[in-house]
Amino acid sequence: MLRIGYIFDTDLISGQPELSPAGKADLGALEAAGCNVVRIETGGRRRTGYGPVLQSVLEFAGQGDEVLVMRADQLASSATAILAMIQNLQDRHVTLKILEDGLSNQGEIGETLIKALKAISSLEAPSQRRLTRGGASSRTRTDADEILSLKARGMAASEIANTLGVSRMTVWRKLKQVSNQSA
């Protein structure tokens, strides 16, 4: 079993030689938790998706491995994205532990976490639509990006639809629309 720590240090600029004070504290806590390796993502707050370092950690982790983070906000900027990540990890029998909150995707705590994230993610889609005043095309692009991102992680259309709170037909339309645009 491999324990992989992950830090998203928003205060650290890429190429800077040293972690921020918060990043140093996270590194110490992850090392104390027994991480074999700790990967660090640098730069400003990402708007959607996962950064390349987190993506590589998620792809590398295998059955029986553990991915450890200090806080859930280091994983993604929405409950929908965190839920998709957890479901992907569970399908591959990888444990996710969020140390500060004492959360994991395993056991009763994991079931409760997933239920809470599903409830929160069901609220995100309507609120994001209200916040997007740029018109329907702006929201359509976001949906297509989210759908493509989840599809690339190996999720089935029905799982994507449940995660995003849309119908399967919407997922298939968006995938077809994107493939037509790129052709």
N, C-alpha and C positions, 0 to 999 in steps of 0.2 A: 504494500500500500504506500502510495506516494502522497505527501501533503504539500499542496502547492498554495502559497500565499499570493495574494494580489492586492496591490495598492494603486489607487487612482489619486495621484497627488496633483490637485488642481493648481497649487501654488508653485509647482516646479515647472520651469520652462525647459523645453527640450534642449539638451546640450549643457545645461547647468550642472556643475560638478557635484552638488550636494542636495540631499532631500530637504524639504521644508521641516520645521520643527514638528508639525503634525505628522508628516510622512515618516520622520525618524521614530516618533512614538509608535506609529502603526507597525513599522518594521520590527521594533523591539518586541512588541506584543505578539506578532506573527511568529517570530523566531522562538519566543518563549512557549508558544503553543505547539512547537515541534515541526514547523514547516521545513521541509527538505530544501525548498527553493522558494524565493519570493520574487515575483515579477512586478515591475513598476511601470505604470502608464503615466506619461507626463503631458502637460499642456492644459489648456483651458477646458471649461465644461463642454462636453459634447452634447449636441442637441438630440440626436437620434442614434440608435444602433449601439454597437460596442466598438471600443477602440481596438486597434490591431493587436496590442499586447493581450488584452482580455480575450479576444477572439482566439489567439494562439493557445492561451491557457485552457480555454473551453474545449478546443479541438484536441489538445494533447492529453487531457485527463481521461483516464480509462477506467474500466470496471474496478471498483474497490478503492479508487483514489478519492481524496478529499480536496476540495477547493475552499480556502479560508479567506474571508475578508473581515475587516473590522466593522463596516457599516454597509447597509443595503444600498445607500446612495452611491457607493463606489462602483456598483455593478451596472446600473442604467438609470436613465432619468424618468422612467415610468414604471408603474406596477405591471403594465402589460408586457413590457420587455423583460422584466425580472421573472414574471410568471412563465414566459416562453423559455427563458434560460433554465429555470428550475425543472420544467417538464422535460426539456431536452436532456438535462443531466440525469434525471431520474430514469429516463428510458435507457440510458447507458450505465446505470447503476453507479453513478458518481455522487458523492455526498457534497452538499454545499453547506458551509457553516458561516453564520454571521455572528462574530464573536461578541461584540458589544451588547447585542440584544439577546444573546443566548439562543439564537434560532438555528434551525437546520431543516433540510428538506426530508428528513427521515422521521419515522415514528409518528406519534400523535401530534407532536409539535409541527412536523412537516405537513400533516394533513390540515391542521388549523391554519398554518401559514398559507398554504395553497388556497384554501377557502377564502381567507381574508384578501389575498391578492386578486382572486377572481372577482370578488365583490367590488374592490377598488377599481380594477381595470374596467368593469362594466360601467363605472361612472366616468372614466377618463374619456372615452370616445365622444359622448354627448358634450362634455365640457370643452373638449378640444375643438369640436365643430363650432360651438358658440364663440370661442376665442379666436377662431380663424375668420377674420372679416375680409380676407382677400378674395373671397368668392369660392365657388365650387371647385374650380380647377386647382386652387391651392390645396384644398382638402383631398382631392382625388390624387394628387401627386404624393401626399403624405401617406395615404392609404396604400398606394401602389408600392412605395418604398418599404413600408412596414411589411406588406405581404411578401415582397421579394426577399426581404431579409429573413423572415421566418421560413420561407420555402427553401432558402439556401441552407438553413440549419437542419433541413430534413423533416420539417413538419408537414403533415398531410393537410389537404385543403380543409377538411372538417375541423382539425385542430386549430388551424389559422383562423377560421371563421369563429370558433368558440373564443379564442384568445382575444380577437379584435372586436367581438360583438357584432359581426356582420354575417350575412348568409354565405353558404358555400358558393352559390351562384355569383355573388359579388367577388369572391376570391378568384373564381375562374375567369370572370370578365376582366378583372384587373390584370391577371397574368396574361391573358390573350391580348389585351390592349398594349401592354408593355412589349410583348413579343412582336406585335405588328409595328410598333414605333421603332424598334431596333432593327427591323428587317428592311 
